[in-house]
Amino acid sequence: MPDPLFDLAGRIAVVTGACGLIGRAIAQAFAHRGALVVAVDLPAATPQSLVPLFGGEALAMPCDVTDASQVETLVQRVLDLHGRVDILVNSHHHKAKGFTEIPAESFPEELWDSIVSVQLKATFLTCRAFGKAMLSQGKGSIVNLASTYGVVSSNPGLYEDNSLGNPVAYTASKGGVIMLTKYLGVHWASRGVRVNCVTPQGVLNGQPPAFIERFRSLSPMRRLMTADEVVGAVLFLASDAASYATASNLLIEGGWSAW
């Protein structure tokens, strides 16, 4: 028997970073639950190629979410087509060249700027533009994707002797996403717009076996998560099931930050 609390039938749901591993899983799950998905990603990522996966009346709208004018145009296109926007999920992500290799003491300013621009600035731009539209409607739900490394520091031992890593700019920007979420969630709560975030950790994505084994030794659940395991939390926060949740950060990280 369908549960109306999690029913997204007829909702207009915008998903940024829709071509990414997590973004695609979220967009597809939303579409399967009746939402009309607007898949947003860079033109080079060809978000239009995803539309057949989502079915129904799904749309693709290429956009560079670090560009305020493009974001404003994106919002206007959604409103022109549908007259409203019900859900925004910010799952855009950026791994610039040198993302994993450079230590904090020599981290270049231009690399810092490129990571923070996508992870934090773009999240602010989309929240600002879509939030304004939602406030005028008196209702809406925004879900931002944060990271465990916005809650706790990365463990240097996890990245010894492998090509993976977590740069200082990523940690700083994801911590900013969490605080941006709390600020907006509080300031918009009385006006019908909920803003929350989800914090995943260690998504399985072709990492080397040695890294996976090391991660398992540090994780309470003894494994990495799959992209699909993020979906339930995002669905909950986006839907009416979380009607009294705002300014929250839902940890879906296998207990990583608990010890």
Buried (B, 14 or more C-beta within 10 A) or exposed (E): EEEEEBBBEEBBBBBBBBBBBBBBBBBBBBBEBBBBBBBBBBEEBEBBEBBEEBEEBBBBBBBBBBBBEBBBBBBEBBBEEBEBBBBBBBBBBBEBEBBBEBEEEEBEEEBBEBBBBBBBBBBBBBBBBBBEBBBEBEEBBBBBBBBBBBBBEBBEEBBEEEEBBBBBBBBBBBBBBBBBBBEBBEBBBEBEBBBBBBBBBBBBEEBEEEBBEBBEEEBEEEEBBBBEBBBBBBBBBBBEBBEEBBBBBBBBBBEBBEE
